[in-house]
Amino acid sequence: MSQLTAVDAGFLNIEGDRTRAHIGGLGIIDTTLCPGGKLTRADMVELVRERAHLARPLRSRLVQVPFGLDFPYWEDDPAFDAERHVHEVALPYPGDDRQLGLEVARIHERPLDRRRPLWELYLIQGLEGGRAAIYCKVHHACVDGVLAAETLAALLDLSPEGNTPPPFTGERLTPPGLVPMLTQSARRVALHPVRTAEALARTVPYLDQFPLVGHLPGVREMSSALRKALGRENPQPADFGAAPRTPFNAPISQHRTFAFGSLPLEDVKKVRRALGVSVNDVVMAMCTGALRQWLLDHDALPDQPLIAVVPVSLRRKHGRSDGNALSAMFAPLPVHIADAEDRFYAVRGAMRGVKRRFAVSGHSWFEELSGLLPPAVAATVTRLAMQAAPALNPVNLLISNVPGPQQPLYARGARVLAYYPASVITDATGGVNITVFSYDGNLDIGIIACPDLVPDAWNMVDYLRDSLNELLKLTRVTVDA
């Protein structure tokens, strides 16, 4: 028996006519080592059939609790058929990156069928250079970024020859019967006031650390007084104001655009070593420089930092094997600083402050806040909150850095050359999402955006490359564009 957490269910609740809550990845593959020099849909169907038991999200479907009284459960789909999840499409000639991005965007903007396991895989033929691509999307209710990478690894091999997957040895997921399900729901309802009080005691003392809420009158003073009364450590005061308005902070449409590219991971590490920061700090500095240039292009540069949501994986801490184990930090991006060196050191200082505040205020705030509302009303309140989000403008965008394997992976003999992530945009988190995935010596970048707000997402990929070169110049290192 496996039940969704409040965080998992939250990703179901945020979906609507314009919002999708699945994450995906685009693998570019070299098929020359495949039998016959080609990867077929039949190959992918067979691969999924052989290995679906290695990754629970591939075979589990939702089971709803009557009247929405509790969070849904997962069960092994008794009618699971890989044929229903694996599809094949072909690009028109010449099959360049822009055409591939358009096709992935069209796939990404379509919802998943909640009657089946929440994933789909597309084999995309016709890429220039004789290549192909695999695009897989999985609902965020099933996986976070780290687990999505692990799910991908279950389908892939470390060598062209492949290996024989181990047999299934675990238990089949079955939901409880109706009476136990309703009994558990009643227990959750009865205990909800106690759990809510405990969650509020852990989160309210740190409300001044959150964008929007932290700047309401009296919140900072109240939070400080509560921390003092409870003997909690006082974090460094949040050094950012409210999120400024930008062209991508407006209601999104149902459409998506997808742009992608790769940067040498060694160049990122050169900056890390020379300037004494983490890889994630370099990514944040790159994004700051790229966003600054994009905002200048659109005559929309604010005179204060942007506010980015940065997911933080808690998978090792929680030890969960499924669902979401994550929290988030709020990071100021000083796009208003013109000088590259001054801007970098502002990013470095800001990220140090963000990490200190996150360590002091606790890692579980995202989970705590997600569970404040009982399941029966959480979906309705979430939808209302999403409708109000554009007017409130709590943050500007979401930036995520997901670690991946540093050796090549293979699918039925086809080498995966790159793996570009595709994530979620919402009215609350802005109309653009920048996610990077480190794979086989590269930093692979995926940008999902609303084309009505960001019609030129490919420019952001170029600006990320320019921003890395700018950082390399600070270390007296040059690199070809």
C-alpha positions in Angstrom: 0.0 0.0 0.0 1.4 3.4 -1.0 -0.4 6.7 -0.5 0.4 10.1 -1.9 1.8 12.7 0.5 0.4 16.2 0.7 3.2 17.4 -1.6 2.5 14.6 -4.2 -1.2 15.4 -4.2 -0.4 19.1 -4.5 1.1 18.5 -8.0 -2.3 16.9 -9.0 -4.2 19.9 -7.5 -2.3 22.6 -9.4 -3.3 21.2 -12.8 -6.0 23.0 -14.8 -6.8 24.1 -18.3 -3.5 26.0 -18.6 -1.2 24.2 -16.2 0.5 20.9 -16.5 2.4 19.3 -13.7 4.5 16.7 -15.4 8.3 16.8 -15.9 10.1 15.4 -18.8 13.4 14.8 -20.5 14.6 14.8 -24.1 17.4 12.3 -24.9 19.3 12.8 -28.2 20.5 9.4 -29.3 23.0 8.0 -31.8 21.4 4.9 -33.3 24.4 3.6 -35.3 25.1 0.8 -32.8 21.5 -0.4 -32.9 20.7 -3.6 -34.8 20.1 -2.4 -38.3 21.2 1.1 -37.4 17.8 2.1 -36.2 15.8 2.2 -33.0 12.1 1.4 -33.5 9.0 1.8 -31.4 8.8 -2.0 -31.1 12.3 -1.9 -29.5 11.1 0.7 -26.9 7.9 -1.2 -26.1 9.9 -4.3 -25.5 12.4 -2.3 -23.3 9.6 -1.0 -21.2 8.0 -4.4 -20.8 11.3 -5.8 -19.6 12.0 -3.1 -17.1 8.8 -1.5 -15.9 9.1 -3.5 -12.7 12.4 -1.7 -11.9 10.7 1.7 -11.6 7.4 1.9 -9.7 6.1 5.1 -11.4 6.0 3.2 -14.8 3.4 0.7 -13.6 1.4 2.5 -10.9 -1.9 4.3 -11.4 -4.0 6.5 -9.1 -6.9 5.2 -7.0 -9.1 8.0 -5.6 -10.6 8.0 -2.1 -14.4 8.5 -2.2 -15.4 12.2 -2.0 -11.8 13.2 -2.0 -11.7 12.7 1.8 -8.0 11.6 1.7 -5.0 11.7 -0.6 -5.1 9.1 -3.4 -3.3 5.8 -3.3 -1.1 4.1 -5.9 -1.8 0.6 -7.2 -0.1 -1.6 -9.8 -2.2 -1.1 -13.0 -3.7 -4.6 -13.6 -4.3 -3.6 -17.3 -0.8 -2.1 -17.8 0.2 -2.2 -21.4 3.4 -0.6 -22.6 1.8 -0.2 -26.1 -0.5 2.5 -24.7 2.4 4.6 -23.3 5.0 4.4 -26.1 4.5 6.5 -29.2 6.4 7.3 -32.3 6.6 10.5 -34.4 8.8 11.9 -37.1 10.1 15.4 -37.8 9.8 17.0 -41.2 13.0 17.6 -43.1 15.6 18.8 -42.1 14.8 17.8 -38.5 16.8 20.6 -36.8 16.8 21.6 -33.1 14.1 24.2 -33.6 11.7 21.7 -35.1 12.5 19.2 -32.4 11.8 21.8 -29.8 8.4 22.6 -31.3 7.5 18.9 -31.3 8.5 18.4 -27.7 6.6 21.6 -26.7 3.5 20.2 -28.4 3.8 16.9 -26.5 4.7 18.6 -23.2 1.6 20.9 -23.2 -0.8 17.9 -23.4 -2.1 16.4 -20.1 -1.5 12.9 -19.0 -4.4 10.4 -18.8 -5.0 9.9 -15.1 -6.8 6.5 -15.7 -3.4 5.0 -16.5 0.2 5.2 -15.0 1.1 8.8 -15.4 3.8 8.8 -18.0 4.4 8.7 -21.8 7.4 8.0 -24.0 7.8 9.3 -27.5 10.4 8.0 -30.0 11.1 10.9 -32.4 12.6 10.0 -35.7 14.1 12.2 -38.5 16.6 14.3 -36.6 19.4 15.8 -38.8 22.6 13.8 -38.8 20.8 10.5 -38.7 20.0 10.8 -35.1 16.8 10.1 -33.2 15.4 11.3 -29.8 13.5 9.9 -26.9 11.2 12.2 -25.0 9.6 10.9 -21.8 7.3 12.8 -19.5 6.2 11.7 -16.0 3.8 13.4 -13.6 5.4 15.3 -10.7 3.0 13.5 -8.4 5.0 10.4 -9.0 8.6 11.7 -9.1 10.7 14.7 -8.3 13.7 15.6 -10.5 16.1 13.2 -8.8 13.7 10.2 -8.9 12.9 11.1 -12.5 16.6 10.6 -13.3 16.6 7.3 -11.4 13.6 6.2 -13.4 15.3 7.0 -16.6 18.4 5.0 -15.5 16.2 1.9 -14.9 15.4 1.9 -18.7 19.0 2.5 -19.8 22.3 0.6 -19.8 25.9 1.4 -19.0 27.1 -0.2 -22.2 25.9 -0.8 -25.8 25.6 -4.5 -25.1 23.0 -4.0 -22.3 22.2 -6.3 -19.5 19.5 -8.7 -18.3 17.3 -6.9 -15.8 16.8 -8.6 -12.5 13.4 -10.3 -11.9 10.7 -8.6 -10.0 11.0 -9.5 -6.3 8.9 -6.8 -4.5 5.3 -6.7 -3.5 2.5 -5.6 -5.8 0.9 -2.3 -4.9 -2.7 -2.7 -3.9 -4.9 0.0 -2.2 -6.8 -0.7 0.9 -10.4 -1.8 0.6 -13.2 0.7 0.9 -13.8 0.3 4.7 -10.1 0.6 5.6 -9.7 3.5 3.2 -12.6 5.4 4.8 -11.3 4.5 8.3 -7.9 5.9 7.5 -9.6 9.0 6.1 -11.6 9.5 9.3 -8.4 9.1 11.3 -6.6 11.8 9.2 -9.6 14.2 9.6 -9.6 13.6 13.4 -5.9 14.2 13.7 -5.7 17.1 11.3 -6.1 19.9 13.9 -3.2 18.5 16.0 -1.0 18.1 12.9 -1.9 21.5 11.7 -0.9 23.1 15.1 2.4 21.2 15.1 3.1 22.3 11.5 2.2 25.9 12.3 4.5 25.9 15.3 7.4 24.8 13.0 6.7 27.2 10.2 5.1 30.4 11.5 8.4 31.5 13.3 10.0 31.6 9.9 7.3 33.3 7.8 9.6 36.4 7.4 11.9 34.2 5.2 9.3 33.9 2.4 8.7 36.3 -0.5 5.5 38.3 -0.4 4.4 37.1 3.1 7.6 38.2 4.8 7.0 41.8 3.7 3.5 42.1 5.1 3.2 44.6 8.0 4.3 43.1 11.3 5.3 39.7 10.0 9.1 40.2 10.6 8.5 41.4 14.1 6.1 38.6 14.9 8.4 35.9 13.5 11.4 37.3 15.4 9.4 37.4 18.7 8.2 33.8 18.2 11.7 32.5 17.5 12.9 34.2 20.7 10.1 32.8 22.7 10.7 29.3 21.4 14.4 29.5 21.7 15.0 29.1 18.0 18.0 30.4 16.2 17.5 33.7 14.4 18.4 33.4 10.7 20.0 36.2 8.7 17.3 38.6 7.7 16.0 38.0 4.1 17.9 40.4 1.9 15.4 40.7 -0.9 12.2 42.6 -1.4 9.0 41.7 -3.3 9.4 40.1 -6.7 9.4 42.8 -9.4 7.1 42.6 -12.4 8.6 41.1 -15.6 7.2 40.2 -19.0 7.0 36.5 -18.0 5.1 37.2 -14.8 1.5 37.2 -16.2 -1.1 34.5 -16.7 0.2 31.7 -18.8 -1.6 30.1 -21.7 -2.0 26.4 -22.3 0.8 26.5 -24.9 4.5 25.8 -24.3 7.8 26.5 -26.0 10.9 24.4 -25.4 14.6 25.4 -26.1 17.7 23.5 -25.2 21.5 23.4 -25.4 24.6 22.0 -23.8 27.6 23.6 -22.1 30.9 21.9 -21.1 30.6 20.9 -17.4 34.4 21.3 -17.1 34.0 25.0 -17.9 31.5 25.3 -15.1 33.9 23.5 -12.8 36.8 25.9 -13.8 34.7 28.8 -12.6 33.8 26.8 -9.4 37.4 26.1 -8.6 38.8 29.5 -9.5 36.1 31.6 -7.7 35.5 29.3 -4.7 31.8 28.5 -5.2 29.6 25.5 -5.8 28.4 24.3 -9.2 24.9 25.4 -8.3 26.2 28.9 -7.5 27.8 29.0 -11.0 24.5 28.0 -12.5 22.7 30.7 -10.6 25.2 33.3 -11.7 24.8 32.1 -15.3 21.1 32.4 -15.1 21.3 35.9 -13.6 23.5 37.1 -16.5 21.3 35.5 -19.1 18.1 36.8 -17.6 19.6 40.3 -17.4 20.3 40.3 -21.1 16.9 38.9 -22.0 15.2 41.7 -19.9 17.4 44.3 -21.6 16.3 43.0 -25.0 12.7 43.6 -23.9 13.3 46.9 -22.2 12.1 45.4 -18.9 15.1 45.4 -16.6 14.0 46.0 -13.0 16.1 48.0 -10.6 16.0 45.2 -8.0 16.8 41.5 -7.9 14.5 38.9 -9.4 13.3 36.2 -7.0 13.8 32.6 -8.1 12.5 29.4 -6.5 15.2 26.8 -6.3 14.1 23.2 -5.5 16.2 21.3 -3.0 16.3 17.5 -3.0 15.7 15.8 0.4 15.8 12.3 -1.0 18.8 11.2 1.0 17.5 12.8 4.2 14.0 11.3 3.9 15.0 7.9 2.4 11.9 7.8 0.3 11.9 5.5 -2.7 8.9 7.1 -4.5 7.1 10.4 -4.8 8.6 13.7 -3.9 11.2 14.4 -1.3 12.0 18.1 -1.8 11.9 21.6 -0.4 12.8 24.9 -1.9 14.9 28.0 -1.3 14.2 31.6 -2.5 17.1 33.1 -4.2 17.6 36.8 -5.2 19.1 37.2 -8.7 20.8 40.6 -9.0 20.0 41.2 -12.6 20.1 45.0 -12.1 23.9 45.0 -11.6 25.6 45.8 -14.8 29.2 44.9 -14.0 29.8 41.1 -14.5 32.3 40.9 -11.6 30.1 42.8 -9.2 27.1 40.8 -10.2 28.9 37.5 -9.7 30.0 38.4 -6.1 26.5 39.7 -5.4 25.1 36.2 -6.5 27.8 34.5 -4.4 26.9 36.5 -1.3 23.2 36.1 -1.8 23.4 32.3 -2.2 25.5 32.1 1.0 22.7 33.9 2.8 20.0 31.8 1.2 21.8 28.6 2.3 22.2 29.8 5.9 18.6 30.8 6.2 17.5 27.5 4.7 19.7 25.5 7.2 18.3 27.5 10.2 14.6 27.6 9.2 14.3 23.9 8.5 14.0 21.8 5.4 10.5 20.7 5.9 8.5 23.9 5.4 7.3 22.9 1.9 5.9 19.7 3.2 4.5 21.4 6.3 2.7 24.1 4.4 1.4 21.5 1.8 -0.3 19.6 4.6 -2.0 22.5 6.4 -5.3 22.0 4.5 -7.4 18.8 4.8 -7.4 16.8 1.5 -11.1 17.4 1.0 -10.6 21.2 0.6 -7.0 21.3 -0.5 -7.8 20.9 -4.3 -10.3 23.7 -4.3 -8.1 26.1 -2.3 -5.1 25.3 -4.5 -7.0 26.2 -7.6 -8.2 29.5 -6.1 -4.7 30.3 -5.0 -3.4 29.6 -8.5 -6.0 32.0 -10.0 -4.9 34.7 -7.6 -1.2 34.1 -8.1 -0.7 36.5 -11.1 -2.0 39.5 -9.1 0.2 38.6 -6.1 3.4 37.8 -8.1 5.1 35.9 -5.3 8.2 35.0 -7.3 9.6 35.5 -10.9 10.7 32.0 -12.0 11.9 28.6 -11.1 15.5 27.4 -11.6 16.6 23.8 -10.9 19.9 22.0 -11.1 19.6 18.2 -11.2 22.7 16.0 -10.9 23.0 13.2 -13.4 25.4 10.4 -14.3 28.8 11.3 -15.7 29.1 8.2 -17.9 27.3 7.6 -21.2 24.0 5.6 -21.1 22.5 3.4 -23.8 19.0 2.4 -25.0 19.0 -0.8 -26.9 22.5 -0.1 -28.1 21.8 3.5 -29.0 24.1 6.0 -27.1 22.4 8.9 -25.3 24.4 11.9 -26.4 22.5 14.5 -24.3 19.6 14.7 -22.0 17.6 18.0 -21.8 15.1 18.4 -18.9 11.7 19.9 -19.4 9.8 21.1 -16.3 6.7 22.9 -15.0 5.5 26.5 -15.3 2.5 27.9 -13.4 0.9 31.3 -12.8 2.5 31.2 -9.3 6.1 30.5 -10.4 6.2 32.5 -13.7 6.1 31.8 -17.4 9.6 30.5 -17.7 11.5 27.6 -16.1 15.2 26.9 -16.4 16.4 23.4 -15.5 19.9 22.0 -16.0 21.0 18.4 -15.9 24.6 17.3 -15.6 25.3 14.3 -17.9 28.4 12.7 -19.4 30.6 15.8 -19.1 28.0 18.4 -20.1 25.5 20.7 -18.5 22.4 20.1 -20.5 19.9 23.0 -20.4 16.2 22.8 -20.9 14.0 25.9 -20.9 10.2 25.6 -20.8 8.2 28.8 -21.3 4.9 30.2 -22.3 5.3 31.4 -25.9 2.8 34.2 -25.3 5.2 35.6 -22.6 8.6 34.4 -23.8 8.5 34.0 -27.6 12.3 33.9 -27.9 13.3 31.2 -25.4 16.2 30.1 -27.7 17.8 33.5 -27.0 18.0 32.5 -23.3 20.1 29.4 -24.2 22.5 31.6 -26.2 22.7 34.1 -23.3 23.5 31.3 -20.8 26.4 30.4 -23.0 27.5 34.1 -23.1 27.1 34.3 -19.3 29.4 31.3 -18.8 32.0 32.9 -21.0 31.7 36.1 -19.0 32.3 34.1 -15.8 35.3 32.3 -17.4 36.8 35.7 -18.3 36.8 36.5 -14.6 39.0 33.5 -14.1 41.3 34.5 -17.1 40.1 31.5 -19.0 38.8 31.7 -22.6 36.5 29.4 -24.3 35.0 29.2 -27.8 31.4 30.2 -28.0 
